[in-house]
Amino acid sequence: MGVYDINRILVPPAPGEYRDDTADAHYVPAPCQVACPVGTDAPSYIGYIWEGKFEEAFEAITATNPFSSICGRVCDAPCEPACRRESADGAVQIRNLKRFVMDKVGHRYDPPAVPVSKSQSVGIVGAGPAGLVAAHDLCVAGYAVHVYEMTDRPGGMMVWGIPAFRLPPGIIEEDIERLEQRCPGLSMHYNTALGRDVSLDELKQRHDAVLLTIGSWWGKAMRIPGEDDARVVDGVGFLRRVNAGERPELPETVVVVGGGDVAMDACRVAKRLPGCKDVKVIYRRGPEEIPARRIELEGAVKEGIEFVYNTQQVSVQVHGNQLRLRCVRTEPGRPTRTAGAARWWCPAASTASTAAWSSLRSASRPNATSSSDAA
């Protein structure tokens, strides 16, 4: 199956006044729709927006994605680099158009409820994006669905991992309420953890099928000496604490290790917390290889966050009431044949000229935090 294979997506029916060419051997679907992981019919909803048919655009947007209000703000938007206009005058701002429709119509649109029509039930562990989308699709197909969530609210990392300055309060709730209204056969079981409150065998006895969507709840360790200090925390855990309502007093300087989207969220959140004046991001490769989305990277730079490239952390050391992150400089090696990417190496830590030091002031503040994201 090719990248632009028609089997990659669900093609909407052609309007009656137009000829349906989808069966043609040379038919090529819109690359923006193919690039979307859920195959959102971007061409149709853009056309409806042009015609001022916003409710029809809303239906086209939400047909494959029950969290369209959220995605209108934080989606990675792979549709835009795939847009045919990218090589001309720039890609159509597809994500912003989606946000426009959801803001205009989403809060007042009442989707028709889909009743349970099948005798079988499905149990889903985890109320994150994957679990809730699966629940939505199963409910629309007529099944009764029970979702077991270990926390007190649905949404997963949409709730616990995305900062409020990127996803304002109320947006997630809007999508969740719409999903629950559309799916009367959906039952939510909160504060119910797999292995603690319910076992997999019990779920198998209750339901005809069980789907595990436990997500990526825990952050990665750096696996370096000294990271077990209480003031060194993983980026996912740090964001979860802040989204839960904590506002820890941070030291003046915070170091974030990693260059992914979690690192960008962590460094920008740290910059907004009390006590923090300077944030440094340590990344082992160069500015061209950093995996964070450009819009998030640019936002961090505008907020005065410092980026230290070609730097690899090797240990965390305690000096009095301070933490020091010892690093070495990295350089690109020869490209590998398998990945086609540069192979990176670190000179010996004993070479003084290649060692970089970053201090974290943490005097007498028990909540002082160094966010680390092993990206």
C-alpha positions in Angstrom: 0.0 0.0 0.0 1.5 3.3 -1.1 1.5 6.6 0.9 -1.3 8.0 -1.3 -3.2 4.7 -1.7 -7.0 5.1 -1.6 -7.2 2.2 0.8 -5.5 4.4 3.4 -8.6 6.5 3.9 -12.4 6.5 3.8 -13.4 8.5 0.8 -16.7 10.4 1.3 -19.4 9.9 -1.4 -19.3 12.3 -4.3 -22.1 14.8 -4.4 -24.9 13.9 -6.8 -24.0 16.6 -9.4 -20.4 15.4 -9.7 -18.9 12.3 -11.3 -17.3 9.8 -8.8 -13.8 9.0 -10.1 -12.5 7.1 -7.0 -12.6 3.8 -8.9 -10.3 5.2 -11.6 -6.9 3.4 -11.5 -5.2 6.8 -11.6 -7.2 8.4 -8.9 -5.0 10.0 -6.2 -6.7 11.1 -2.9 -5.8 14.4 -1.3 -2.4 14.2 0.3 -3.6 16.1 3.3 -6.2 13.5 4.1 -3.8 10.7 3.6 -1.3 12.3 5.9 -3.8 12.5 8.8 -3.4 9.5 11.1 -7.2 9.2 11.3 -7.9 10.2 7.7 -9.9 13.4 8.5 -11.6 14.6 5.4 -9.9 18.0 5.2 -10.8 18.8 1.6 -14.6 18.4 2.4 -14.6 20.6 5.5 -12.4 23.2 3.9 -14.9 23.3 1.0 -17.8 23.6 3.4 -16.1 26.5 5.2 -15.7 28.3 1.9 -19.4 27.9 1.3 -20.3 29.0 4.8 -21.8 25.6 5.7 -20.2 25.4 9.2 -22.4 22.6 10.6 -21.6 20.4 7.6 -17.9 21.2 8.1 -18.3 20.2 11.8 -19.8 16.8 10.7 -16.9 16.2 8.3 -14.4 17.1 11.0 -15.8 14.9 13.7 -16.7 12.0 11.5 -13.3 10.3 12.3 -12.1 12.3 15.3 -14.3 12.8 18.5 -11.6 15.1 19.9 -11.6 17.7 17.2 -11.7 20.7 19.5 -8.5 19.5 21.1 -6.8 18.7 17.8 -7.7 22.2 16.5 -5.2 23.5 19.1 -2.6 20.9 19.7 -2.6 18.5 16.8 0.8 18.0 15.1 -0.9 18.8 11.8 0.9 16.4 9.5 -1.7 17.4 6.9 -0.1 20.8 6.4 3.4 19.8 5.2 1.6 17.3 2.9 -0.6 20.1 1.4 -0.1 20.6 -2.3 0.2 24.3 -1.8 3.2 23.9 0.5 5.6 24.1 -2.5 3.8 27.2 -3.9 2.6 29.9 -1.6 2.5 27.9 1.6 0.2 25.2 3.1 -3.4 25.9 3.9 -3.8 26.4 7.6 -5.9 23.3 8.0 -5.6 23.0 11.8 -6.6 26.6 12.4 -9.6 26.1 10.1 -10.6 23.1 12.2 -10.3 25.2 15.3 -12.4 28.0 13.8 -15.3 25.5 13.0 -15.1 23.9 16.5 -15.1 27.2 18.3 -18.0 28.5 16.1 -20.2 25.4 16.2 -18.9 22.8 18.6 -20.3 24.3 21.8 -23.9 24.3 20.5 -24.0 21.3 18.3 -25.9 18.3 19.7 -24.9 15.1 17.9 -27.6 12.4 17.6 -27.3 9.6 20.2 -26.5 6.2 18.9 -28.4 3.5 20.8 -26.9 0.1 21.8 -28.0 -2.4 19.2 -25.7 -5.4 19.9 -25.7 -7.8 22.8 -22.0 -7.9 23.3 -20.0 -5.6 25.5 -16.4 -4.4 25.4 -14.2 -3.4 28.3 -11.5 -0.8 27.8 -8.7 -0.1 30.2 -7.6 3.5 30.1 -9.6 6.7 29.3 -6.9 8.4 27.3 -7.2 9.4 23.6 -6.8 5.8 22.3 -9.3 4.3 24.8 -11.9 7.0 24.3 -11.7 7.0 20.5 -12.0 3.2 20.5 -15.0 3.6 22.9 -16.6 6.1 20.6 -16.2 3.9 17.5 -17.5 0.8 19.3 -20.5 2.7 20.6 -21.3 4.1 17.2 -21.1 0.5 16.0 -23.8 -0.4 18.5 -21.8 -2.0 21.3 -22.0 -1.3 25.1 -18.7 -0.1 26.3 -17.2 0.1 29.8 -14.1 2.2 30.3 -11.9 1.7 33.4 -9.7 4.6 34.3 -7.3 4.8 37.2 -7.6 8.5 37.8 -10.7 10.6 38.6 -11.3 12.0 35.2 -11.2 11.1 31.5 -8.7 12.4 28.9 -5.4 10.8 29.8 -2.4 12.8 28.7 -4.7 15.4 27.1 -5.7 16.3 30.6 -2.5 15.5 32.5 0.2 16.3 30.0 -0.8 19.4 27.9 -0.2 22.7 29.6 -3.1 25.1 30.0 -1.5 27.8 27.9 -1.7 25.4 24.9 -5.1 23.9 25.7 -7.3 26.2 27.8 -9.7 24.7 30.4 -13.1 23.7 29.0 -11.9 22.5 25.6 -11.3 18.9 26.8 -14.6 18.9 28.7 -16.5 20.1 25.6 -15.2 17.1 23.5 -15.9 14.7 26.4 -19.4 15.9 26.9 -20.1 15.6 23.2 -18.8 12.0 23.2 -20.9 11.0 26.2 -24.0 12.6 24.6 -23.5 10.7 21.4 -22.7 7.4 23.1 -25.4 6.5 25.7 -24.0 3.0 25.8 -20.7 4.2 27.3 -20.1 3.7 31.0 -17.1 5.2 32.8 -15.5 3.7 35.9 -13.1 6.2 37.5 -10.5 5.5 40.2 -10.4 1.9 39.0 -6.8 0.8 38.3 -6.0 -2.5 36.5 -4.3 -4.8 39.0 -5.4 -2.8 42.0 -9.2 -2.5 41.8 -9.9 -4.9 39.0 -8.0 -7.8 37.4 -7.7 -8.7 33.7 -9.4 -12.0 34.4 -12.4 -10.2 36.0 -12.7 -8.0 32.9 -12.6 -11.0 30.6 -15.5 -12.6 32.6 -17.5 -9.4 32.5 -17.1 -8.5 28.8 -16.9 -10.3 25.4 -13.7 -8.4 24.5 -11.1 -6.4 26.4 -9.0 -3.6 25.0 -5.9 -2.4 26.8 -5.0 1.3 26.2 -2.9 2.0 29.2 -0.9 4.8 27.4 2.6 6.2 28.3 1.9 7.4 31.9 5.5 7.3 33.2 8.5 9.3 32.0 11.8 7.8 31.0 14.9 7.8 33.2 18.2 9.2 32.0 20.1 6.3 33.4 23.0 8.3 34.7 24.6 8.5 38.2 22.9 10.9 40.6 19.5 11.1 38.9 17.8 9.5 42.0 18.0 12.9 43.8 14.5 14.0 44.7 15.1 17.3 42.9 15.5 15.5 39.5 12.1 14.6 38.1 10.9 13.3 34.7 9.1 15.7 32.4 5.9 13.7 32.2 5.6 13.5 36.0 6.4 17.2 36.3 3.6 18.2 33.8 1.2 15.9 35.5 1.8 17.5 38.9 1.3 21.0 37.5 -1.9 20.0 35.7 -3.2 18.5 38.9 -3.0 21.9 40.5 0.5 22.0 42.1 2.5 25.2 41.8 6.0 24.2 43.2 8.4 26.9 44.1 11.3 26.3 41.6 15.0 27.4 41.9 16.2 30.3 39.8 17.7 28.0 37.2 16.0 24.9 35.8 17.6 22.5 33.4 15.5 20.4 31.0 17.2 17.5 29.3 15.8 16.5 26.0 14.5 18.0 22.8 11.0 16.5 22.2 7.6 18.0 22.7 7.5 17.0 26.3 10.7 18.9 26.9 9.2 22.0 25.2 6.1 21.8 27.4 8.2 21.2 30.5 10.6 24.1 29.9 7.8 26.6 29.1 5.8 25.5 32.2 8.8 25.9 34.4 9.4 29.4 33.1 5.9 30.3 34.3 6.3 28.9 37.8 7.3 31.0 40.8 11.0 31.3 41.6 12.2 30.3 38.2 14.2 33.0 36.2 16.3 31.0 33.8 15.5 27.7 31.9 18.1 25.9 29.9 17.4 23.0 27.5 20.2 20.5 27.0 20.0 18.5 23.8 22.5 15.9 22.6 22.3 16.7 18.9 22.2 19.9 16.8 19.4 22.4 16.1 18.6 20.7 12.8 18.0 17.4 14.5 15.9 18.5 17.4 12.6 16.6 17.2 10.3 19.2 18.8 7.7 20.8 16.6 8.9 24.1 15.1 6.0 26.1 16.5 6.8 24.9 20.0 10.5 25.4 19.6 9.9 29.0 18.4 7.6 29.6 21.3 10.2 28.5 23.8 12.9 30.7 22.1 10.6 33.8 22.2 10.0 33.2 25.9 13.8 33.5 26.6 14.6 29.8 27.1 18.2 29.0 26.3 19.1 26.0 24.2 22.4 24.2 24.6 23.0 21.9 21.7 25.5 19.0 21.1 25.6 18.3 24.8 25.1 14.9 26.5 24.4 14.6 30.2 26.6 12.0 32.0 25.9 12.6 35.7 24.1 14.6 38.4 26.3 15.7 41.2 25.4 17.4 44.6 27.6 20.4 45.6 26.4 21.8 48.9 22.8 23.0 48.3 23.2 22.9 44.5 22.8 20.3 41.8 25.3 20.2 39.0 24.6 18.4 35.7 27.9 17.2 34.2 27.8 17.0 30.4 30.2 16.3 27.5 30.1 17.8 24.1 29.0 15.6 21.2 29.9 15.6 17.5 28.3 13.9 14.6 30.0 10.7 13.3 29.6 9.0 10.0 26.1 8.4 8.8 24.9 4.8 9.3 23.7 2.8 6.4 20.6 1.5 8.1 19.1 4.8 9.3 20.8 7.3 7.1 21.2 9.5 10.1 24.4 10.7 11.8 26.0 8.6 14.5 26.7 10.6 17.6 29.5 10.1 20.1 30.8 11.7 23.3 34.5 12.4 24.0 35.9 11.1 27.2 34.5 12.9 30.3 38.1 13.5 31.5 38.7 15.9 28.7 38.2 19.2 30.5 37.6 21.2 27.3 34.6 19.1 26.4 32.9 19.1 29.8 29.9 21.4 30.2 28.5 22.2 33.6 25.0 23.5 34.4 24.1 24.4 38.0 20.6 24.2 39.5 20.1 26.4 42.6 18.0 24.5 45.1 19.0 26.1 48.4 16.3 25.2 51.0 13.4 24.7 48.7 12.1 21.1 49.0 10.1 21.4 45.8 12.9 22.6 43.6 12.7 20.7 40.4 14.9 19.7 37.5 12.7 18.4 34.7 14.3 15.8 32.6 12.9 14.3 29.4 14.9 11.6 27.9 14.0 12.4 24.3 
